[in-house]
Amino acid sequence: MRLEQIIQLEIDDWRKSPELKLIQLGKEYYRVEHAIKDRKREIIGDGGRMVEDKNLANKKLIHAFIRKLVDQKVGYLLSKQPSIQTKNKNYADAIGGLFNKAFLRILQNVGKNAINGGRGWLHPHYNDAGELTFKVIPTEEGIPIWRDAAHTELEAFIRVYKQDYYEGTTKHVLEKVEYWDESGVKRFVLNAPGSAGLTPDEDAGAVSAHFVAQEDEAEQPLNWERVPFICFKYNDEEQPLIKFLKSLVDDYDEQTSDNSNNLTDLPNGIYVLKEYDGTDLGEFRRNLSRYRAVKVSGEGGVETLTLQFSPEALKQHIDQLRKDIYEFGRGVDSQSDKFGNSPSGIALRFLYSDLDMDANIIETEFQASLEQLLWFVNTHLANTGAGDFFDESVDIVFNRDILINETDTISNAKNSVGLISDETIVANHPWVTDTQEELERLKREREASLADYGALGQPQGDKSGSDPNGTDGG
């Protein structure tokens, strides 16, 4: 098979795969586009067939559990700047220059994609200014070809995306395809106007290297030794959050919507008519609402059957659904009554145990991905003359945004003075954002305090010249 045939086959298989369907579902539910938005109210019509009845209330209540849980996990694990721990200060400064606040936003976006789609993609590349930057690739656009069963090393990467273009004042859309491997990039257009299948994308450059370096006013095409795409997994199975929660969230939406519909549609009672002197029920309802009266004949009359509605069963079902959503979504229900009593540190750790467990799994996967990313960073630093840091040990530590009981934490910090280092105490104090800066402030305050006293412990303003040994200092 030619390469174009292999790529076409991979694209066709990807578009029919349950994996892509889950990725699209995760993205839709994060955008609060739930299945209930397409629901119709139906009744039994002629011949027993179900037909839509537009006269019935059709509330479509959407509850953004997926969005809240995704944002909760991203905010808990990835809202703070990661700490870079290495003994080589030059290396730490070089990494810090790349892993800046802009990178933190990128890391949050790739984390969101990983939870919604099972995996997220990061693409290291050089921008027009020759700077190493990182681009987030939407999960649905990436088709990986793995070299191993554990999905740790890429053989190649196919990216399929849409691009707008204009002919005169008419807007058109092209489907672009890129095939990346260790030998470079091949670009195609899928089903271009006037042709079917893959055709070389001459406008963008049908074949090129991964990047181009400037050398003595000449451009030198170069390739990374690896395929420049890094996979950030939500879990080892690469399963998105929506897989575990869709049925529960859909049921929650449906039950609350049905309850709202019932409250809107159901009358306070059912009318029982005897010998009604009218043509149809519609006329009866109009006369009742307009004249507060209705004509009957003979021994006719109107009776009502009162409807008893008990919401207790629905409430129990809804409450259980909510508990299940947060349990299997491994999140924290902020409406839990346990938050209302100023819980202790131990109680908070218990409340956050599921979220913390999920964060541990995500962190393990992301640490492995960042290790791959560091290979590209180290290669870039070596190629640009910043230094060879391949043998340097470095840890990138995620700083979690943990809810704590400040009173307990401050009390524990005070009780730890003399038992552990001041640096550790300061680092764990809830009001400290920068440990080293806070230690410097403490140092300056102590030096300023000592400067107010003389060498013998007397205030500098004391001119008596007394001697602690009893002499007059003369």
DRENVOMAR-937251 format. One record per residue (C-alpha): residue number from 0; residue in one letter; chain; x, y, z. Coordinates in nm, 3 decimals. Example, Ala and Ser with C-alpha at 12.3 -4.5 7.8 and 13.67 -1.06 7.14 Angstrom:
<sites>
num/residu/chaine/u/v/w
0/a/A/1.230/-0.450/0.780
1/s/A/1.367/-0.106/0.714
</sites>
This chain:
<sites>
num/residu/chaine/u/v/w
0/m/A/0.000/0.000/0.000
1/r/A/0.110/0.353/-0.074
2/l/A/0.141/0.597/0.215
3/e/A/-0.165/0.788/0.091
4/q/A/-0.373/0.470/0.107
5/i/A/-0.256/0.397/0.462
6/i/A/-0.338/0.750/0.573
7/q/A/-0.682/0.734/0.410
8/l/A/-0.754/0.401/0.577
9/e/A/-0.648/0.536/0.918
10/i/A/-0.873/0.841/0.874
11/d/A/-1.171/0.627/0.772
12/d/A/-1.124/0.392/1.068
13/w/A/-1.085/0.687/1.306
14/r/A/-1.408/0.852/1.192
15/k/A/-1.604/0.531/1.250
16/s/A/-1.444/0.452/1.584
17/p/A/-1.630/0.457/1.920
18/e/A/-1.325/0.639/2.056
19/l/A/-1.389/0.947/1.840
20/k/A/-1.757/0.941/1.933
21/l/A/-1.666/0.954/2.303
22/i/A/-1.423/1.241/2.240
23/q/A/-1.695/1.438/2.061
24/l/A/-1.946/1.359/2.338
25/g/A/-1.704/1.478/2.605
26/k/A/-1.652/1.803/2.418
27/e/A/-2.028/1.854/2.369
28/y/A/-2.113/1.791/2.734
29/y/A/-1.834/2.024/2.847
30/r/A/-1.996/2.290/2.630
31/v/A/-2.329/2.208/2.798
32/e/A/-2.477/2.052/2.484
33/h/A/-2.649/1.752/2.642
34/a/A/-2.859/1.482/2.476
35/i/A/-3.180/1.626/2.620
36/k/A/-3.154/1.932/2.395
37/d/A/-3.294/1.720/2.109
38/r/A/-3.574/1.554/2.308
39/k/A/-3.937/1.573/2.186
40/r/A/-4.257/1.519/2.381
41/e/A/-4.448/1.237/2.212
42/i/A/-4.790/1.076/2.255
43/i/A/-4.958/0.771/2.106
44/g/A/-5.119/0.871/1.778
45/d/A/-5.321/0.696/1.510
46/g/A/-5.232/0.332/1.465
47/g/A/-5.038/0.326/1.790
48/r/A/-4.749/0.526/1.646
49/m/A/-4.563/0.782/1.856
50/v/A/-4.607/1.136/1.731
51/e/A/-4.475/1.466/1.863
52/d/A/-4.719/1.681/2.057
53/k/A/-4.603/2.044/2.056
54/n/A/-4.883/2.147/2.291
55/l/A/-4.718/1.969/2.580
56/a/A/-4.453/2.144/2.786
57/n/A/-4.104/2.039/2.682
58/k/A/-3.858/2.170/2.938
59/k/A/-3.495/2.081/2.863
60/l/A/-3.312/2.136/3.189
61/i/A/-2.936/2.090/3.152
62/h/A/-2.709/2.040/3.452
63/a/A/-2.343/2.112/3.378
64/f/A/-2.194/1.839/3.600
65/i/A/-1.932/1.743/3.340
66/r/A/-1.810/2.099/3.301
67/k/A/-1.793/2.150/3.676
68/l/A/-1.602/1.825/3.739
69/v/A/-1.355/1.890/3.455
70/d/A/-1.288/2.246/3.573
71/q/A/-1.261/2.121/3.932
72/k/A/-0.990/1.870/3.842
73/v/A/-0.799/2.118/3.625
74/g/A/-0.826/2.391/3.889
75/y/A/-0.722/2.157/4.170
76/l/A/-0.413/2.015/3.998
77/l/A/-0.310/2.269/3.734
78/s/A/-0.414/2.615/3.859
79/k/A/-0.078/2.695/4.021
80/q/A/0.262/2.731/3.859
81/p/A/0.454/2.401/3.882
82/s/A/0.775/2.403/4.085
83/i/A/1.102/2.315/3.910
84/q/A/1.344/2.131/4.134
85/t/A/1.699/2.079/4.009
86/k/A/2.045/2.139/4.156
87/n/A/2.163/2.319/3.843
88/k/A/2.051/2.682/3.867
89/n/A/2.123/2.754/3.500
90/y/A/1.904/2.460/3.402
91/a/A/1.626/2.573/3.637
92/d/A/1.636/2.925/3.486
93/a/A/1.630/2.788/3.130
94/i/A/1.328/2.564/3.201
95/g/A/1.156/2.842/3.393
96/g/A/1.187/3.068/3.092
97/l/A/0.994/2.816/2.882
98/f/A/0.753/2.689/3.148
99/n/A/0.617/3.035/3.223
100/k/A/0.262/3.161/3.285
101/a/A/0.174/3.119/2.918
102/f/A/0.280/2.755/2.944
103/l/A/0.060/2.713/3.254
104/r/A/-0.242/2.815/3.047
105/i/A/-0.137/2.570/2.777
106/l/A/-0.099/2.295/3.037
107/q/A/-0.449/2.369/3.169
108/n/A/-0.595/2.347/2.818
109/v/A/-0.423/2.018/2.742
110/g/A/-0.542/1.890/3.082
111/k/A/-0.899/1.986/2.995
112/n/A/-0.868/1.806/2.660
113/a/A/-0.726/1.498/2.832
114/i/A/-1.018/1.471/3.077
115/n/A/-1.280/1.541/2.809
116/g/A/-1.124/1.317/2.544
117/g/A/-0.914/1.063/2.734
118/r/A/-0.596/1.222/2.604
119/g/A/-0.462/1.561/2.505
120/w/A/-0.191/1.651/2.254
121/l/A/0.094/1.901/2.284
122/h/A/0.305/1.996/1.984
123/p/A/0.651/2.155/2.042
124/h/A/0.746/2.373/1.748
125/y/A/0.932/2.690/1.652
126/n/A/0.739/3.008/1.582
127/d/A/0.827/3.268/1.321
128/a/A/1.068/3.435/1.563
129/g/A/1.264/3.112/1.605
130/e/A/1.141/3.058/1.964
131/l/A/1.045/2.717/2.097
132/t/A/0.674/2.722/2.176
133/f/A/0.402/2.468/2.248
134/k/A/0.069/2.427/2.071
135/v/A/-0.237/2.239/2.196
136/i/A/-0.384/2.009/1.930
137/p/A/-0.757/1.929/1.970
138/t/A/-0.798/1.563/2.062
139/e/A/-1.038/1.487/1.777
140/e/A/-0.781/1.613/1.523
141/g/A/-0.504/1.371/1.624
142/i/A/-0.472/1.013/1.499
143/p/A/-0.172/0.846/1.665
144/i/A/0.014/0.552/1.516
145/w/A/0.185/0.388/1.811
146/r/A/0.508/0.194/1.809
147/d/A/0.419/-0.006/2.121
148/a/A/0.109/-0.155/2.283
149/a/A/0.147/0.062/2.594
150/h/A/0.111/0.378/2.381
151/t/A/0.431/0.540/2.502
152/e/A/0.617/0.596/2.174
153/l/A/0.485/0.732/1.845
154/e/A/0.566/0.580/1.509
155/a/A/0.380/0.859/1.329
156/f/A/0.106/1.115/1.387
157/i/A/-0.177/1.211/1.153
158/r/A/-0.352/1.542/1.202
159/v/A/-0.682/1.617/1.026
160/y/A/-0.823/1.967/1.054
161/k/A/-1.040/2.215/0.865
162/q/A/-0.924/2.543/0.717
163/d/A/-1.136/2.825/0.577
164/y/A/-1.054/3.002/0.252
165/y/A/-1.228/3.247/0.021
166/e/A/-1.292/3.256/-0.351
167/g/A/-1.400/3.610/-0.415
168/t/A/-1.665/3.672/-0.150
169/t/A/-1.759/3.306/-0.106
170/k/A/-1.629/3.117/0.194
171/h/A/-1.517/2.756/0.153
172/v/A/-1.374/2.493/0.385
173/l/A/-1.084/2.261/0.307
174/e/A/-0.986/1.952/0.503
175/k/A/-0.612/1.947/0.555
176/v/A/-0.411/1.636/0.649
177/e/A/-0.058/1.628/0.793
178/y/A/0.149/1.313/0.833
179/w/A/0.436/1.351/1.079
180/d/A/0.712/1.099/1.135
181/e/A/1.083/1.111/1.212
182/s/A/1.167/1.190/0.848
183/g/A/0.958/1.508/0.830
184/v/A/0.607/1.623/0.738
185/k/A/0.388/1.537/0.440
186/r/A/0.083/1.755/0.377
187/f/A/-0.232/1.671/0.184
188/v/A/-0.576/1.805/0.105
189/l/A/-0.865/1.564/0.159
190/n/A/-1.133/1.563/-0.112
191/a/A/-1.020/1.890/-0.265
192/p/A/-1.255/2.054/-0.519
193/g/A/-1.238/1.856/-0.840
194/s/A/-1.062/1.554/-0.687
195/a/A/-1.127/1.270/-0.446
196/g/A/-0.907/1.129/-0.173
197/l/A/-0.570/1.274/-0.076
198/t/A/-0.385/1.514/-0.301
199/p/A/-0.051/1.684/-0.216
200/d/A/-0.095/2.026/-0.055
201/e/A/0.139/2.228/-0.273
202/d/A/0.029/2.562/-0.127
203/a/A/0.141/2.469/0.226
204/g/A/0.440/2.265/0.111
205/a/A/0.371/1.902/0.024
206/v/A/0.690/1.778/0.191
207/s/A/0.905/1.957/0.450
208/a/A/1.124/1.909/0.752
209/h/A/0.998/1.954/1.108
210/f/A/1.155/2.302/1.125
211/v/A/1.409/2.523/0.956
212/a/A/1.722/2.665/1.124
213/q/A/1.909/2.975/1.014
214/e/A/2.278/2.906/0.953
215/d/A/2.508/3.169/0.797
216/e/A/2.214/3.344/0.626
217/a/A/2.105/3.011/0.481
218/e/A/1.806/2.803/0.587
219/q/A/1.883/2.452/0.701
220/p/A/1.589/2.204/0.720
221/l/A/1.609/1.989/1.033
222/n/A/1.407/1.712/1.197
223/w/A/1.363/1.614/1.558
224/e/A/1.477/1.261/1.632
225/r/A/1.128/1.193/1.765
226/v/A/0.778/1.262/1.636
227/p/A/0.705/1.606/1.790
228/f/A/0.371/1.531/1.955
229/i/A/0.330/1.442/2.322
230/c/A/0.029/1.256/2.458
231/f/A/-0.112/1.364/2.796
232/k/A/-0.342/1.089/2.923
233/y/A/-0.631/1.121/3.166
234/n/A/-0.571/0.761/3.271
235/d/A/-0.380/0.459/3.150
236/e/A/-0.680/0.335/2.946
237/e/A/-0.721/0.679/2.782
238/q/A/-1.092/0.681/2.872
239/p/A/-1.264/1.021/2.906
240/l/A/-1.474/1.131/3.201
241/i/A/-1.794/1.129/2.993
242/k/A/-1.771/0.749/2.959
243/f/A/-1.836/0.706/3.331
244/l/A/-2.104/0.971/3.376
245/k/A/-2.314/1.014/3.061
246/s/A/-2.601/0.784/3.164
247/l/A/-2.619/0.940/3.513
248/v/A/-2.615/1.298/3.386
249/d/A/-2.874/1.219/3.116
250/d/A/-3.105/1.061/3.374
251/y/A/-3.065/1.364/3.602
252/d/A/-3.158/1.597/3.314
253/e/A/-3.455/1.384/3.213
254/q/A/-3.597/1.338/3.562
255/t/A/-3.581/1.707/3.651
256/s/A/-3.720/1.806/3.309
257/d/A/-4.007/1.556/3.338
258/n/A/-4.088/1.690/3.683
259/s/A/-4.097/2.044/3.547
260/n/A/-4.317/1.931/3.257
261/n/A/-4.559/1.760/3.495
262/l/A/-4.588/2.071/3.709
263/t/A/-4.666/2.272/3.396
264/d/A/-4.900/2.028/3.221
265/l/A/-5.095/1.855/3.497
266/p/A/-5.403/2.040/3.625
267/n/A/-5.500/2.053/3.988
268/g/A/-5.770/1.796/3.914
269/i/A/-5.934/1.590/3.643
270/y/A/-6.284/1.694/3.534
271/v/A/-6.554/1.424/3.509
272/l/A/-6.841/1.540/3.281
273/k/A/-7.193/1.397/3.290
274/e/A/-7.431/1.475/3.003
275/y/A/-7.225/1.776/2.897
276/d/A/-7.425/2.008/2.673
277/g/A/-7.144/2.093/2.435
278/t/A/-6.961/1.971/2.130
279/d/A/-6.605/1.908/2.247
280/l/A/-6.370/1.932/2.544
281/g/A/-6.199/2.240/2.408
282/e/A/-6.528/2.431/2.425
283/f/A/-6.577/2.309/2.782
284/r/A/-6.237/2.445/2.890
285/r/A/-6.302/2.780/2.721
286/n/A/-6.643/2.820/2.885
287/l/A/-6.500/2.722/3.223
288/s/A/-6.213/2.970/3.201
289/r/A/-6.423/3.254/3.051
290/y/A/-6.757/3.227/3.233
291/r/A/-6.661/3.014/3.533
292/a/A/-6.967/2.804/3.436
293/v/A/-7.063/2.518/3.206
294/k/A/-7.400/2.402/3.068
295/v/A/-7.516/2.047/3.125
296/s/A/-7.841/1.871/3.044
297/g/A/-8.069/1.635/3.235
298/e/A/-7.900/1.505/3.546
299/g/A/-7.559/1.604/3.424
300/g/A/-7.288/1.770/3.623
301/v/A/-6.917/1.826/3.665
302/e/A/-6.701/1.656/3.923
303/t/A/-6.329/1.676/3.986
304/l/A/-6.078/1.413/4.084
305/t/A/-5.798/1.562/4.286
306/l/A/-5.447/1.460/4.186
307/q/A/-5.209/1.386/4.468
308/f/A/-4.848/1.462/4.377
309/s/A/-4.573/1.348/4.609
310/p/A/-4.224/1.471/4.523
311/e/A/-4.049/1.259/4.787
312/a/A/-3.967/0.966/4.558
313/l/A/-3.832/1.201/4.292
314/k/A/-3.623/1.387/4.548
315/q/A/-3.468/1.064/4.674
316/h/A/-3.385/0.955/4.319
317/i/A/-3.236/1.295/4.228
318/d/A/-3.029/1.305/4.548
319/q/A/-2.893/0.957/4.479
320/l/A/-2.809/1.050/4.120
321/r/A/-2.617/1.354/4.240
322/k/A/-2.420/1.144/4.489
323/d/A/-2.340/0.887/4.217
324/i/A/-2.225/1.157/3.975
325/y/A/-1.975/1.300/4.223
326/e/A/-1.866/0.956/4.345
327/f/A/-1.797/0.804/4.004
328/g/A/-1.679/1.137/3.864
329/r/A/-1.434/1.155/4.158
330/g/A/-1.517/1.511/4.250
331/v/A/-1.623/1.722/4.545
332/d/A/-1.987/1.824/4.583
333/s/A/-1.970/2.183/4.705
334/q/A/-2.337/2.165/4.811
335/s/A/-2.264/1.893/5.062
336/d/A/-2.386/1.981/5.411
337/k/A/-2.045/1.876/5.544
338/f/A/-1.900/2.206/5.417
339/g/A/-2.125/2.415/5.634
340/n/A/-1.966/2.337/5.970
341/s/A/-1.605/2.460/5.921
342/p/A/-1.465/2.109/5.880
343/s/A/-1.128/2.025/6.028
344/g/A/-0.824/1.942/5.819
345/i/A/-0.889/1.568/5.856
346/a/A/-1.252/1.608/5.748
347/l/A/-1.147/1.815/5.444
348/r/A/-0.895/1.553/5.339
349/f/A/-1.172/1.294/5.359
350/l/A/-1.407/1.511/5.149
351/y/A/-1.131/1.561/4.891
352/s/A/-1.016/1.198/4.891
353/d/A/-1.181/1.102/4.558
354/l/A/-1.061/1.418/4.384
355/d/A/-0.716/1.367/4.529
356/m/A/-0.707/1.006/4.407
357/d/A/-0.798/1.114/4.053
358/a/A/-0.540/1.393/4.070
359/n/A/-0.275/1.136/4.169
360/i/A/-0.352/0.931/3.857
361/i/A/-0.350/1.238/3.631
362/e/A/-0.025/1.360/3.784
363/t/A/0.144/1.023/3.726
364/e/A/0.046/1.031/3.359
365/f/A/0.139/1.397/3.315
366/q/A/0.478/1.348/3.482
367/a/A/0.560/1.082/3.220
368/s/A/0.445/1.319/2.944
369/l/A/0.649/1.610/3.081
370/e/A/0.952/1.383/3.083
371/q/A/0.905/1.338/2.709
372/l/A/0.854/1.712/2.668
373/l/A/1.181/1.778/2.851
374/w/A/1.364/1.578/2.585
375/f/A/1.257/1.840/2.328
376/v/A/1.347/2.120/2.570
377/n/A/1.692/1.971/2.637
378/t/A/1.753/1.923/2.265
379/h/A/1.654/2.284/2.200
380/l/A/1.886/2.412/2.476
381/a/A/2.175/2.203/2.343
382/n/A/2.118/2.315/1.982
383/t/A/2.101/2.683/2.078
384/g/A/2.418/2.673/2.288
385/a/A/2.243/2.716/2.624
386/g/A/2.407/2.403/2.760
387/d/A/2.390/2.025/2.766
388/f/A/2.145/1.927/3.039
389/f/A/2.054/1.574/2.931
390/d/A/2.223/1.422/3.236
391/e/A/2.075/1.671/3.481
392/s/A/1.812/1.547/3.724
393/v/A/1.495/1.758/3.741
394/d/A/1.153/1.722/3.901
395/i/A/0.848/1.924/3.798
396/v/A/0.616/1.930/4.097
397/f/A/0.245/2.013/4.064
398/n/A/0.125/2.249/4.336
399/r/A/-0.235/2.159/4.415
400/d/A/-0.495/2.416/4.511
401/i/A/-0.605/2.242/4.831
402/l/A/-0.886/2.372/5.051
403/i/A/-0.761/2.379/5.409
404/n/A/-0.870/2.484/5.756
405/e/A/-0.637/2.782/5.807
406/t/A/-0.676/2.788/6.184
407/d/A/-0.559/2.429/6.218
408/t/A/-0.272/2.481/5.973
409/i/A/-0.142/2.798/6.142
410/s/A/-0.165/2.633/6.485
411/n/A/0.030/2.331/6.361
412/a/A/0.292/2.562/6.209
413/k/A/0.341/2.746/6.541
414/n/A/0.372/2.416/6.727
415/s/A/0.639/2.297/6.481
416/v/A/0.885/2.579/6.555
417/g/A/1.210/2.422/6.671
418/l/A/1.111/2.077/6.546
419/i/A/1.151/2.135/6.173
420/s/A/1.321/2.401/5.962
421/d/A/1.179/2.750/5.928
422/e/A/1.173/2.706/5.551
423/t/A/0.939/2.406/5.578
424/i/A/0.712/2.592/5.820
425/v/A/0.697/2.899/5.595
426/a/A/0.635/2.687/5.284
427/n/A/0.330/2.527/5.447
428/h/A/0.182/2.845/5.591
429/p/A/-0.151/2.921/5.414
430/w/A/-0.077/3.292/5.365
431/v/A/0.259/3.241/5.193
432/t/A/0.270/3.238/4.813
433/d/A/0.648/3.260/4.760
434/t/A/0.858/3.075/5.019
435/q/A/1.195/3.227/4.933
436/e/A/1.056/3.580/4.918
437/e/A/0.891/3.536/5.258
438/l/A/1.217/3.406/5.410
439/e/A/1.397/3.710/5.273
440/r/A/1.138/3.937/5.433
441/l/A/1.182/3.764/5.769
442/k/A/1.559/3.803/5.738
443/r/A/1.529/4.174/5.663
444/e/A/1.292/4.227/5.955
445/r/A/1.530/4.050/6.198
446/e/A/1.827/4.251/6.074
447/a/A/1.630/4.574/6.110
448/s/A/1.530/4.476/6.463
449/l/A/1.890/4.396/6.563
450/a/A/2.011/4.723/6.413
451/d/A/1.815/4.908/6.682
452/y/A/2.046/4.761/6.951
453/g/A/2.415/4.800/7.022
454/a/A/2.672/4.525/7.033
455/l/A/2.613/4.472/7.406
456/g/A/2.239/4.446/7.373
457/q/A/2.174/4.810/7.473
458/p/A/1.954/5.034/7.263
459/q/A/2.160/5.254/7.031
460/g/A/2.001/5.562/7.179
461/d/A/2.149/5.480/7.527
462/k/A/2.459/5.706/7.573
463/s/A/2.537/5.613/7.935
464/g/A/2.829/5.399/7.828
465/s/A/2.772/5.160/8.119
466/d/A/2.974/4.842/8.119
467/p/A/2.817/4.506/8.204
468/n/A/3.128/4.424/8.411
469/g/A/3.063/4.717/8.645
470/t/A/3.315/4.966/8.501
471/d/A/3.213/5.309/8.385
472/g/A/3.357/5.259/8.037
473/g/A/3.602/5.547/8.091
</sites>
